[in-house]
Amino acid sequence: MQPRVLESQSGSKTEVWDMPTEEAALQDILERVFRRHWPSITFGPLIEGAAFEFRCPREPKSITLLDGYLTVHFGGTHFHLCIGENRGSARNPTPDDLRRHRRPSRAEFFRGLDREGAPLTWGFRMFNGKGEPQITIFFPSPFLTDDDRIADEPDWSRLAVWEDMAKTFLGRDPDPADRTGAGFRRR
């Protein structure tokens, strides 16, 4: 599977690998990342003008699916993410236009590129039926430390989450291109 390259209004480029948006496929991806990799990921909505970057406070106590919504519960703190058909109840059914709006229309693994085209960020993201961001999950970057500081030297072992997810869901072996960047420091 080959990625396509998106260019933002600011000129930044991102390689994306399109994923199926069926409920079961998204549940597999999200369960794997939140069950196996919860200590090292950063996640939240990433929208124009705001970036919410949260860390999991602890291992999820449960991950459940009800009426199209995946709930990741950490014991107090939790979030709901629509990944399937949200029908509502018999007494209060979800209108068709709202169902289409809530349901994911796009899901993708991504690799953000620096100005020279070398990978800088890695992750997974989803967009709802109107193309609005639902969630962005950043995998650990070799160019950042655990406390989100710029690393003095790249720590390539931090690509382990990306490599696990890419192998599992994209069928990709580790890519030497992932180790070509200079990071957030200027070259």
N, C-alpha and C positions, 0 to 999 in steps of 0.2 A: 504494500500500500504506500503510495507516494503522497507527500503532503502538497498542499497548495499554499501559496504565499499571499498573505493579506497585507495591505499597506494602510495604515491609519491616516487620519487627517494631518497628524503631526509629522508624518513621513516614516514612522517606525514600522518595521516589518516583522511579521510573525508567521512562522510555518504552522499550519494546522492539518490535523488528520481527522477527517469527519468520522463520527461514530454513529451507530444506530440510535434512534431516540425512542425505541420501544422500552416500556417499563422494565422488563426483565433485564435487558442489556444495561440500562442505567443503574438498576439496583446492584448488579454484579460489580460494576465499576466503583460505585460509591461505597458499597459494603467493604470491598477490598481496601480502598484507600483509608476509610475511617477505622476499620478493625485492625489492619496490619501496620499502617503508617501514621496513626494519629499523633504520636509524640513529635513528629517532625514537620507536619504540614502547616500551612497558613491558609485560611480560607475566609470567604465572605463575598458580598456583592462588590463588584468593581464597575462603577459607572462614571460617566463623564462628570468631573467635578468632585468625586468622592471615591475613596478606596477604603473599604473596611477589611482589615487584615487581622483575623482572630486566630488564636492558638487553641487547640483542644485543652480544656482544663484538666482532663484525665481521660482514661480509656472509656469509651462509651459503655454505659450500663446496658443499653439496648438500642437496636436499630430495627424499627418496625415499619410496616407498610399498611396503610389504611386509606381506602378511597382515593388512590392515586398519589397520596402524599407519603414520602419517606420521612420518618422522624428519627433523628439521631439525638439520643438522650444521654446526657452526661451525669444525671442526678441533680436536678435543679435546672441547670442550663441545658437548653435543647434548641433545636431548630427543625422546621418543617420545610420540605422541598417538594414541589409537585413534579413527579416524574412519570405520571401516567394519566389515565382517564379519571377525572374528578366528577363523579356523578351526583354527589350530594345525597340527601335522604329522600325517602318516598314523599315526605311532607314538604321538603324544601329542596327540590332538585336543582342542580347547577344549570343555569341557562347555557345553551349551546355556544353562544359567543364568548362567555366567560370560560367555559371548558377549553375552547380553542386558545384563548389568551394564556391560561395557566399552564397548559401542557407544553413541554419542551418541543421546540421546532428545530433546534440545532444543539449538538453536543460534540465537543472536539478536544483532543489532546493538542497541546500547543508548545511551541518552542519560540520564545521571543528572541530576536536577533539584535546584535549591536550594529553600529554604523558600517562595520566592515563585513557584516553577514555572519558573524560567529554567534553561537547560542549564548544567551545571557540569563534567560529564565525558562522554566519548564513547568507544565501543569496540565490541568483539565478544567474546562468551563462549559457552562450550559446557558442557553437563551430560551426564553419562553416563546409562545406563539406569535407575539408581536416583535420578536427580535430583541427584546430587552434582556439585559443580563440577569440571570438567576443566581449563579454562584461561580466563583473562580477559586480554584484550589491551586495554590503554588506549592510545588515540590521543593525540597531543599536545594539551594543553589551553592555550588562550590565557591562562589564569590562572596558569600555572606556567612557570618558565624551564627551559632544557635540563638544569640541575642540580637540578631538583625544588624550587626555592625559589618562594615566592609572588611573582608578578610585580607590580611597582609599577603598571603599566598593562596592560590586556589586549593581547595580540599576536594579532590576528584571523587573521594569516597561518598560525598554528599549526593552524587548522581544515582545512588542505589535505588531510591524510590522511583525516579524516572525510568531507570533501566528495568525495574521489576514491572511497572505498569506498561511500558512500551513492549516488553517481551510478551506479557500476558494478553494484552488487548490489541496490539498492533502486529504481533509476530516478529518484532524487530530485535535483532541482536544489538549489543552496545555499539554506538556509532562513534568512530574516532573524531568526527566533527564536533561532538559535544565537549571535547577537551581542547578546542582551538582558541577559545576566547581569552581575553585579558581581564574580563570582569568589569566592574563599575569604575575602576580607576582608569584614568586616561592613559593611552598607550604612549 
